[in-house]
C-alpha cells in the first residue's frame, strides 16, 4: 500500500470510519506484533499486547496531528506498552517438584473412610427432619445439581423464591425442625 493510501486511511479513521481503521490494523498488525514479540519473547503475551496497542491507537488516533508520522507513533505506543507489560508481570521463579507434590490432596485416612457412612447417615437424617419444600429444594440443588432456573420451572416459583428457600433451609435452626416420626 502506498504512503498516500495509508494517509488517506488514517484521515478516514480519524473521522470515525471503522473500515478504514480495520484496514490500518490489517496493514500494521504484523509490524506491531513483531515489535512486541521482540520485547516480551512470549507469543501469547505479544498477542494480548498487540490487541491492547490497537485499542489504545483507536482511542488516541484523533490526537495524531500529522498522519505521515503514524508508523513511528504506532511503534512508540507498541514499545511503551511492551515495556509496561514486561515490568509489571510477576517474576518467574523455578520451583522444585516437591513444592507441587505438597499441593496434592492428602490420601484419605482409615478413620475418614469409617466416618463417611456415619456422616452421610447424619445428613440424610437432617434432611428428613426438614419441611418437605425445604428438603426438596436442598436435594434438587445440592444432590441432583439442578440450576436455579431449572428449579424455578420445577417448583413453579420465581428464582428469588427458590433462593430464599435454599437460604432458609440451609440456615434453619434445629429447634424449628419437625420431629421425626417413628
C-alpha positions in Angstrom: 0.0 0.0 0.0 1.4 3.4 -0.9 2.0 6.2 1.6 -0.8 8.3 0.1 -3.3 5.4 0.5 -2.1 4.9 4.1 -2.5 8.6 4.9 -6.0 8.5 3.3 -6.9 5.6 5.6 -5.6 7.5 8.6 -7.7 10.6 7.8 -10.8 8.5 7.4 -10.1 6.5 10.6 -9.7 9.8 12.4 -13.1 10.8 11.1 -14.6 7.6 12.7 -14.6 5.2 9.7 -14.3 1.8 11.2 -13.5 0.1 7.9 -10.5 2.4 7.4 -9.3 1.6 10.9 -9.7 -2.1 10.2 -7.5 -1.8 7.1 -4.9 0.0 9.1 -4.9 -2.8 11.7 -4.5 -5.4 8.9 -1.6 -3.4 7.4 0.3 -2.7 10.6 -0.5 -5.7 12.8 2.4 -7.8 11.7 4.8 -5.0 12.4 3.4 -4.3 15.9 3.3 -8.0 16.7 7.0 -8.3 15.8 7.9 -5.3 17.8 6.1 -6.5 20.9 7.3 -10.1 20.5 11.0 -8.9 20.4 10.4 -7.2 23.8 8.3 -9.9 25.5 9.6 -13.1 24.0 6.2 -14.7 24.6 3.7 -15.3 21.8 0.5 -15.2 23.9 1.5 -12.1 25.7 2.6 -10.5 22.4 -0.9 -11.2 21.0 -2.6 -9.6 24.0 -0.4 -6.6 24.0 -0.8 -6.2 20.2 -4.6 -6.0 20.7 -4.1 -3.5 23.6 -1.9 -1.4 21.3 -4.6 -1.1 18.7 -7.3 -0.3 21.3 -5.0 2.5 22.5 -4.4 3.6 18.9 -8.2 3.7 18.3 -8.7 5.9 21.3 -5.8 8.2 20.7 -5.9 8.4 16.8 -7.8 11.7 16.8 -4.9 13.3 18.7 -2.4 12.4 15.9 -1.8 15.7 14.1 0.5 14.5 11.2 -0.7 11.3 9.6 2.8 10.9 7.9 4.1 10.1 11.4 1.6 7.4 12.1 4.1 4.5 11.7 6.6 6.0 14.2 3.8 7.0 16.6 2.3 3.4 16.4 5.8 1.9 17.1 6.3 4.1 20.2 3.0 3.0 21.6 3.9 -0.6 21.0 7.3 -0.3 22.6 5.9 1.6 25.6 3.1 -0.9 26.2 5.6 -3.9 25.8 7.9 -2.4 28.4 5.0 -1.7 30.7 3.9 -5.4 30.4 7.4 -6.7 30.9 7.9 -4.6 34.0 4.5 -5.4 35.6 4.4 -9.1 35.0 5.5 -11.2 38.0 8.9 -12.7 38.0 9.0 -16.4 37.2 10.8 -18.4 39.8 11.7 -22.1 39.3 10.1 -24.4 41.7 11.1 -27.9 42.8 8.8 -30.8 42.1 8.4 -31.3 45.8 6.6 -27.9 46.0 3.9 -29.1 43.7 3.7 -32.5 45.4 2.7 -30.7 48.6 -0.4 -29.3 46.7 -1.9 -32.7 46.1 -4.7 -33.6 48.5 -3.6 -35.9 51.3 -4.8 -39.6 50.9 -7.8 -40.5 52.9 -7.1 -42.0 56.3 -8.8 -45.2 57.6 -10.6 -43.0 60.1 -12.1 -40.8 57.4 -13.2 -43.9 55.5 -15.0 -45.2 58.6 -16.7 -41.8 59.3 -18.0 -41.2 55.8 -21.0 -43.5 56.1 -21.9 -42.1 59.5 -21.7 -38.5 58.2 -23.9 -39.5 55.2 -26.4 -41.0 57.7 -26.5 -37.8 59.7 -27.1 -35.7 56.6 -29.9 -38.0 55.5 -31.4 -37.8 59.0 -31.2 -34.0 59.0 -32.8 -33.8 55.6 -35.7 -36.0 56.7 -36.3 -33.6 59.6 -36.8 -30.6 57.3 -40.1 -29.5 55.9 -40.9 -31.1 52.6 -40.4 -28.0 50.4 -37.1 -27.2 52.1 -35.9 -30.8 51.7 -36.9 -30.9 48.0 -35.2 -27.6 47.4 -31.9 -28.7 49.0 -31.9 -32.1 47.3 -32.6 -30.7 43.9 -29.9 -28.1 44.2 -27.1 -29.9 46.1 -27.6 -33.5 45.3 -29.2 -33.5 41.8 -27.3 -30.5 40.6 -30.3 -28.5 39.3 -29.8 -24.9 38.3 -31.9 -22.2 39.9 -33.7 -21.7 36.6 -34.5 -25.4 36.4 -35.7 -25.4 39.9 -37.8 -22.3 39.2 -39.7 -24.3 36.5 -39.8 -27.5 38.5 -41.3 -25.8 41.6 -43.3 -23.2 39.6 -41.7 -20.4 41.6 -39.6 -17.3 40.7 -35.8 -17.7 41.1 -35.8 -15.3 44.0 -38.2 -17.5 45.9 -36.0 -20.6 45.2 -33.0 -18.7 46.5 -35.0 -17.8 49.6 -36.0 -21.4 50.1 -32.4 -22.6 49.8 -31.2 -19.9 52.2 -33.9 -20.7 54.7 -33.5 -24.4 54.5 -29.7 -24.1 54.8 -29.9 -21.9 57.8 -32.9 -23.3 59.6 -32.2 -23.8 63.3 -32.5 -27.4 64.6 -35.1 -26.5 67.2 -37.6 -25.4 64.5 -37.3 -28.7 62.6 -40.3 -31.0 62.9 -39.8 -34.1 65.0 -39.0 -37.3 63.2 -42.0 -39.7 63.0 -41.5 -43.1 64.5 
